[in-house]
Amino acid sequence: MQLKDRRRWEQSKHRSIYSPATVMSCLHNYCCIAVFVFLLLPHSLLSHCTRPPVIFNFGDSNSDTGGLVAGLGFAVSLPNGRAFFGKSTGRLSDGRLIIDFLCQNLSTSLLSPYLESLGSNFSNGANFAIVGSSTLPKNVPFALNIQVKQFTHFKARSTELVNAGVNGVLGNDRFSDALYVIDIGQNDLADSFTKGLSYVQVINKIPSVLAEIEDAVKEIYDQGGRKFWVHNTGPLGCLPQKLAQVQNDSLDSFGCISSYNEVAQLFNEGLRKLCQELRSDMKDMSVVYVDVYSIKLDIIANSSTYGFSSPLMACCGSGGPPYNYDKRVSCGFPGYQVCDQQSQFVSWDGVHYTEAANALIASKILSADYSMPNVNFEFFCR
């Protein structure tokens, strides 16, 4: 898989309107990485979407575009947001997230957090993802089933306003034709290890996590949803946070914690089978499973190929090499250290990815090489 990815990358360079020399020069400029990965794509992968779908996103901090700040008032300060927005937007990254790049690919606006009361635009959907969210325990803010309940309320309220003659509100047809993105499960696994559960105990928890995701999909289906885009979870054992906190665990050839990655892979295999079963059981529903794990592991394993350095060290954190992560001093809080903006890091704060890494991940997602079935994201244009 890794060799095949390198070949695709080499081929994409020659399809670009930019010369290899220009591209490699750009690779040494951090600000340029997030731009060039899309310029390297074949033109057939760049969106020509003129009627983008409404998008509803459910998840955790990997796709939270400001929900934590809006919902609980927690401060997420600079340097978060420095690379693209020039200010903090509540995203735990220096810039855009994967969901942002996916929205831009479909020529639609970035999603507003559902809980943001001022300045929000819900004409293109809403983002229910919140930092720290998981599937279990349920019925607590902001578990997946709570996010689905929020969506149900959003839909019911929209219907009321449409029936009352209010303009600019989503009608029922937009909900049935919408794209529902689900990216959750990382916290269920990672937090279980943090709480001291054994390897076997975490594995035994996986079926319950998958059952919650299945319930969420079916509830949205009952509300009229028919198009689902489901991300699996990334290589947990490669997060600088875990590497800094976990001692005496065996590391793989990439320097990642083997047991954590094995659990992530088991969860992902269960999620893949679940998506397959849902497609089989509900013939009128599209469910696309996306192997984000393989994309992220490839970037870490072949970081120099993609122009990155120190793939297992956080750009923003504390403690210095090898991981620059200290749970007592988080990014943006007093005492943090942050890499130069020209640096080329994969990890932003030890848990979340930099904008440059997110851009590359998104470009690989958009290639459809990692989706099952092999569906291009532009398929969801109306």
N, C-alpha and C positions, 0 to 999 in steps of 0.2 A: 504493500500500500504506500509506504513512504517513497520508494523508488518511483512508483507510478506518479505520485504527486509532484516529485521533482521534475519528471519529464513533462507533465502538464504545464508546470510553471515555466520551464524552458521554452516550450512551444508557444505559450501565450506571449512571451517576450517578442517573438518574431512576428506575431500577428498584430502587435501594437504599432501605432503610428510613430512611436518613439523608438529610437535606436537603443540597443543593449547598453551602449556606453552611457547614454543619458539616464537610463533606468538605474544602472548601478551607481551612478553619481547621486541620483535621487535617494537611493537606499541609505546613504550616509547622512541624510537629513531627516530627523524624526518627524518634522512637520510635514514632510513630503510623502512619507510612507502611506498614510491614510488616503492620500489622493491617488498615488500611482497604482495601487492594487486594482482600482476600478478601471483605470486607463489601460491596464494590461489585459482586461477581459476582451474576448471576442465581441465584436459589435452586436452579434446575435443575442448576447446575454445582457446587453444594456436595454433597459425597459423602454418600450414604446407605448406604455399604458396610458390611454387617454381617458379611460373611465375606471379609475382605481376602486377597489372594493372598500367598504367600511371594514375596519379592523378592530377587533377586541382582543386585548392581551391579558393573560393571566400568568402570574409567576412571582418571582422573588427579586432580589437585588440585581440579578443579571439583566433584568428588563424593567426595573423601576425607574420611571422618568421624572420622579418627584413626588411620589405618593407618600413616602415616609415623612417628608418635610411638611406636606400639606395636611396629612392626617394627624400627626402627633406633634408637629412643631419642632422636631429634632433639627439641630443645626448640621448642615452639610456644607462646609465652607471651602473656599479656595485652599489649596490648588485644584480641588475637584472642579472640573469644567474648564480648565485653563486652555486646553488645546484647540477647542472649536468655539465654544460659547463665550469665552473670555470672562466667565463668571460661573458661580455654582448654580446649577439648576436642580440639585437634588439627586443627580445621577452619581453613582459611586464609580467614577472613572474620570480621566482628564478630559473626556470629550463624549462623543456619541457612543451609544450601545449598539449591539447587533440589531435590535428591534428598530432603531432609528435608521440604520442603513437599509433595512428591508422596506420600511415605509418610503424612503427616498427612492428606492428602486422602482416602486409602483407609482411614483410621482404624486404622493400624497403627503400631507403635513405630518409632522412628528406628533405622536399621540399625547394628548393631555391626560394627566393623572385624574382618575375619577373623583378623587377627594379634593382636587384643587377648585376652590369656590370662585376665585377671581381670575379673569382673563383666559378661561378655558374655552376650547373650541371642540365640541363633540360632534361636529358634522361629519367627521371621517372616522368616528369610533371613540374608544376610550381605553385607558390603560388601568387595569385593576391590580397590577403587580405592586408589591410592597416589600421593602427590605426586610429580611428575616422570615419571610413567609415559608410555610411548609404545608404538607397535606395533613399531618397529625401533630398535636391533637386537633380535632376539628371543633368547630363552633367557638373558636377564639380568634380575636383579631390578629393577623389577617390570613387565616388559614384558607386553603383553596376553596373549601365549601362556602366560606364567608364571601370570598370574591365572587363566586357564582351567584350567591344571594344578592350581592350588590348589583350584579349584572341584571338579574331578574327584576329588581326594583327599577333600574335604569330603563329597561325595556317597557315595563308597565307604565312608568311615568311618561315616557316618550309617547306611548299610545294615547294616554289621557290628553296630552297637549296637542297632538295631531287632531284628535277628535274635537278638541275645543277650538280648532282653527288657527292654532299658533304656527307660524311659518318658521322654517329653518330647523325643524325637529325631524329626527329619523323616523320614517314610517316602517310598518311591518315588513314591507318588501326589502328594505335595506338590511334588516336583521336576518332574513332568510337567505340573503345573498352575501352576507358578510363572511369574512375570514376570521376564524377563531384560533389564536396562537396560544399554545400552552408550553411554558418553560419552567418547570418546577420539579423538586425532588432532591436537589443538592443539599438543602438544609436538613431534610429528613435523615439523610445518610451521615453527613458531616457532624451534625449535632449529636447524633447517637454515639459516635465515637468520643466526642467531647464529654459526654455525660458518663463515659466509662463502660458503655456496653461492649461486650466482646465481639469479635469477628463473627462468630456464629449467631449471636443475638441480633446483630445488625442485619445479617442475611435473612433471618427469620422474620424481620420486620418488613422486608421488601413487598411481600404479597399484600399487606395492608395498605402500603403506600400506593401501589398500583390500583388497588380497589377504589381508592379515593379519586384517582385520576379518571378511572372508568366511570365512576358516578358523576363526576363533573362533566365529562363529555356527553353522557346520556341525558343529563339535566339540560344542558345547552341544546342538545338535539330536540328534546321535548319542547323547548322554547322556539324551535324553528331553525336552529343552526344546522348547516349541512357541510360546511367546509372547515376542516381542522388541519392545523400545521403544528406538529408536536416535536419539540426538541428533546433529545436525551440529555443526560448530565455529563459534565466534563470529567477529566482525570483528577479526582480529588487529591490523590497522592502527590500531585505536582504543584499544589498551591503552596507558596512560600509560608503562609500561615501555618499549615499543617506540618511542614518540614521543620519549622522553627519550634513548634510546640511538642512534637512527638519524638521521643527518644528511643533508641534501641530497637527500632523497627527496621526490617531489611529493606534496602533500596534496590530498585531495578537499574538497568543499564543507563537510564536517563537521569538517575538521581532522585526518582520519585518513590513514594512509599508504596510498596507492592500490594499490601493487603487492602489499602484504601482504593487503589485502582481496580483491584479484582472485584470489590463490592460494587463499585460504579458500573463495571462491565456486566455484572450479574443483574443489576437493576435495569440497565439498558436493554439487555436481552429480553427481560420480562416485559419491558415497555414496547419493544418491537413486536413481540408476539401479541400483546394486547391490541396494538394498532391494527395488526393483521386480522385479529378476531373481530374487531369492530367493523372493519371493511367487509368482512364476510357476512356478519349478522345484519348489517344495515346497508342494503345495496344502493340506496339513494344518497349515501354519505361518502364524501371524500376525506380520507384521513392519511396525511403524509407524515411519515416518521423521518426525522432528520438526525443523522449521526454526527452530532457536534463533538462527541468524544474523540472520534478519529481525527477530526479537523484540528482540534486543540492539541492533541498529542503529537501530531505531525509537526505543528508549528514549534512546539517545545523541543522535539527530537531533532529538528532540522532548522533551528532558529537562525543559524548563520546564513543558510541558504536564502532565507527570507529577509535578511538584513537586520536581524535582531541580535542583541547580546544579552548575556546573563538572564536566560529564560526562567530561572528559578529564584530570582531576586526581585523584590518589590522596588518599584521606582520611588514610591512615597511611603515612608514608614520610619523605623528607628532601629538602630542596632548595627547597621552596616553589614558587610558581607558575612556569611554567604547568602543570607535571605533578607536582610534589612527589615525584619519584622519583630515587633515587640508588642504584645497585646496591651501593655500599659500605655503605649504612645501610638495612637492610631493616626493615620493620615489626616492632616488638617487640624490636629489638636496640638497644644503647646509641647514643643520638644521634637516635633517630627522633622525628618530630613527628606528632601525631594530631589530627584535627579534633575540634571539640566534638561531644558526643553528640547535640546537637540539630541538627547540620548535615545537609544533604541531598546526599549524594554517591552516585554510581553505582559508582565504583571504590573498593575498600577499600584495596588495597596496591599498585596499579599493574598487577596481573595478574588478581586475583580481585574479585568483586563484593561489595557490601555486602549485608547481610540484606534491607534495604528493596528493593534492586534485584532480588535473588533472589526475593523474594516476588512482585514484579510480573511477573517473567519466568515464574514458576511459574503465576501466574493466567492468563497468556496461553497457556501450554502446555495448561492444563486446559480452555481454551475450545474446543479441537479445531480452531480456525481455522488452526493452523500444522502440523497433522499430516496425513500422507499414508499411507493413506487417512484421512479425517476421522473418527477414532475417539476417543471420549471416554475419558479415563483410567479412569473408573469401569467401563468395559467389562470390565476385567480382574478385577472382583470375581467370586468363584466362585458 
